[in-house]
Amino acid sequence: MSESETKSFEPIFNNPLGNSPGLTINDLNRYLPAIQTIEDISMNAEEMKEGLFLSEGSEGLKKLPDRCIDLIITEPPREPWVDIDNRGSQMTLKEYYEWNQNWLSEAHRILKNTGGIYLICDWHYSSMYYGLLSNEFIIQNRITWYNRSARDKSQTPTWKNQSGDIWFVTKNEDFLFNNHAVSLKSERGNLIHDRDKKSQNNFWFDIPAVNNQDARLSDRLYAKILEASSFKLNWILDPFMRNGDVGVSAKKIGRRFIGFETNKDLLLLSMKRIDQNN
């Protein structure tokens, strides 16, 4: 870089007190100018584009063309009003139900006919999602997984909750599923194979604890889903991206990824993580 170019370069941020968790000042200077918003989403079925967008999930879904996505993996927020400027109070349960109903309707529209959704949730709302998903999709299975990193904040005097639910639903009965890509391991680390090469168990106890402070859930959880229900270059979507776990896992194994997030700090962290792991 020439002396004149060096003098003309001015970083967007140089205050070390202004950085966000997981992001350095250099990260902010690198990724802030690259942020894309909902106004930047312009796609059709023939011209799809990977990207992470600062957008509320249900609004971002409306900008995508019909039948363009192979697989949706997401954990819907329990407080979707957080980080939305025009929302000043919590949703009622009825509003939350309708909010989920709206984005799932859009998800059905954008999924390819062979596409599916893996919806991650805890037991509090699992029965609600069963009802909602039954209205739009064909429910293939409910997976229960052992969450070794779970932190139960309820201070319950009875049983500590250390399991999670994943609803696997499809648009049609003709869907993509690679049964042989998935293998379970016992607590001793031995592979478990069904004698007749039949379906794998829907109780996943081989998911390790999270060992990355920037990750929310284990990469192995997403890799297991992606290996079973997608191929290379398939389009993967997470409409409620948080810190980009799905995108990191998808890009590692050659999938194309689109994600939406309302929190700018989490969006920047996602951009950094996916960039560094790609």
N, C-alpha and C positions, 0 to 999 in steps of 0.2 A: 504494500500500500504506500503511495507517495505521501510526501510531507503535507501537500495541500489537501489530499483526501483525509489524512489523519486529523488535520485541524478542522475540517468541515464536519467530521463525524461527532455528533453529540448524542449520548445515550438518553433514552426516554426517562430512565430512573437512575439516580446515583445516591439516593438516601438509603443507607443500610438499615434504617429502622422501618422502612416501608415495605419490606418483602413479606410474602405470604408463606404459610407452612408448606415445606417441600419445594419451595422456589427460591432461587437466589436472585440477586439484582441482574446478573447476566441473563438468567432465564427470562425475567420480565422483559428485558430489552430485546431479547430474541423472539419471544412468542407473542407478546402483546400486539405488535404491528400485523401479525398474521391471523388475528382472530377473525372468524367469519360469523356473520349473524344470519338471522332468518331471511333477510333481504338478499343474501348471497346464494340462497338455494334456488337453483334454476336447472331442472333436470327433466328429461323425458326418457321413455323406455329404451331408446336407442343411444342416448347420451347421458349415462349415469356418471357420477363423480364422487369419489371418496372425499370425506371431510368431517371435521368436528365443528359443530355450529352452536353459537350462543343463542339458544332458543328453548322455550317451553316445549316439552315433548309432544304433546297433542297438536300444537301449532306447527311444529316441524313436520309431523307426519302428513299434515294436509298439503304440504308443498311437494310431496313425492308422488310420482306417477303410479298408476294402477299396476299391480302384479309385477313389481320390480325387485322385491326383496326375497331372498331364499330362507333366511332364518332370523328371528328376533330373539335375543336373550336379554332379559331385563329384570330388575328388581324395582317395582314401582315405589316411589317415595310414600311414606306414611304421612308426610306433611307437604303436599305439593304446592302449597301457597308460599312456602319459604322461598325467599329470593325473587319473588314476583312483585314488582314495585306497586302494582295496582291492587294488591290484595292486602288488606290491613287486619284481617281476623281469620281465625281458624274456620275450616269447613265443618259443616254439620256432617253426620254420618250419611245422610241422604245426599248431600252435595258431593261427598267423597265417592259414593257409589256411582252417581251420575258422571262424575269426572272420569272414573275408570271405564265406565260404559262408553264414553265418547272416544277415548283414545283406542280402546279395543276395537271399536267399529272401524276406525281409520286403519288400524293394524290389519284387519281382515281385508280391507280394500287393497292395500299395497303388497300383501303377500302373494307370491306366485302360487299357482294351484297346487304345487307339490311342497309348499312351504309350511313352516311350523313355528311355534313359540315355546320357549322355555321361560316360564314366569316364576321367579324366585320370591318367596314370601315366608313369614313366620306363621305360627299357628293362630295368631289373633285374627288374621284376615283370610286364612286359607279357605274356609267354608264360603266366604263371600266371593272369592275368586272362582271357586268351583261353579257357583251359580252363574256368574257373569260369563265365564268362558263357555259354559254349556249353551248359552244363547247364540253364540257366534261360531263356535268351533266344534270339532270332534275331539273329545278328551281321550287321549291315548293312555295316559298313566299319571299317577302322582308318585314322584320320587321323594323319598325321605333320606336325608343325608345327615351324617354325624358332624356337627360343627365344632371342631376342637378349639376354635378361637372364640367361641361364643362368650359374651359377657352379659349375664343376666342381671339387669339393673333393677329388677322388681323387688329384690330382697325378700323373695318368697320363703316362708318357713317350711315349705314342703319340698317339691322336686325342682331341682335346677333345670331350666330349659336349655338343652344343648343339641337340639335337632332343628332342621329346617325343612320346608316343603318346596318342591319344584313341580309345577304343573306343566306337563308336556302335552300340547294340543296341536292339531293340524287342521288345515283348511279342508282337506279331502282325505279319503281312505288311501289314495294313491300318493304316498309321501316318501321322502328320502329318509332312509335309516340304515346305517351300516352296523349291523349287530356285531360283526367280528372285530370292529375297531375298539370295542369297549371291553375291558377286562377288570375284574374286581380283585382286590388283594385282601387276604385275611390279616388279622392282627399280627401274625407271625411273618407276614410278607410273602406268603405263598400265593401263587395265582390260583384262582378258583375257576374251573372250567366245567360247564354243564356237560354231562356225559353224551348227550344227544346234540350238542352244539345248538341248544335252544337259546331263548332270550336270556339276557343277563338279569340279575336281581335288581329290583328297584329300591333296595336299601343300600346306600353308598356309605360304607364306613372306611373307605380308603383315601378320603380327602385329608391331606395334612393340614396342620395349623399354618396360619399366615406368617411368613417370615420376612415380609417386606413392609416397612412402616408406611409406605405410600399406598399399599394395596388394601382393599376392603375385604375381599374373599380370596381364597386360594386359587392360584392359576390353574391348578389341577382340576378344580371343579368345572371351569369354563372349557378347558382342553377336552375333558371327557365328553361334554355336550357337543362341542364343535367336531370332534372326531366321529361321533356317531351320526350327526345330523347335517353335515355339510361336506362339500368337496373344496379343493383348491379353486380360488377365484370366485367362489360363491359370494353373494352380497349378504353381509351380516349387519344388523341394526340394533343399537341400544338407544331407545328414546329417552332414557333417564340415566345418563352415563356416569354421574358422580365423578370418580377419579380415574375412569378409563380402563377398568379391569378387563371388560369384555374386549375392548379394542386392542389392548396389549396382547391378549391371548390369541385373538383372531389374526392379527398381523404376523405373529410368530410362526403360524403354520400356513401362511399364504392365502388368507381370505381377504376380501375387500370389505371395508368397514365405513359405516356412517354412524355418527353419534350426536345426540343433542344434550345440552346441559344449560341450566339457568344461572348457575353460580360461576362467575367469571374466574375466581381463583381455582375452582375445581376443573374448569375447562382448560385453563393454562397448565395445570398439573397433568391433565390427560394428554395434552399436546406434547408436553415434555416426555412423559413416560412412553408414549407410542413412538415418538421420534427416536428415543434412545434404545428402544427394544426392537426396532424394525430392521 
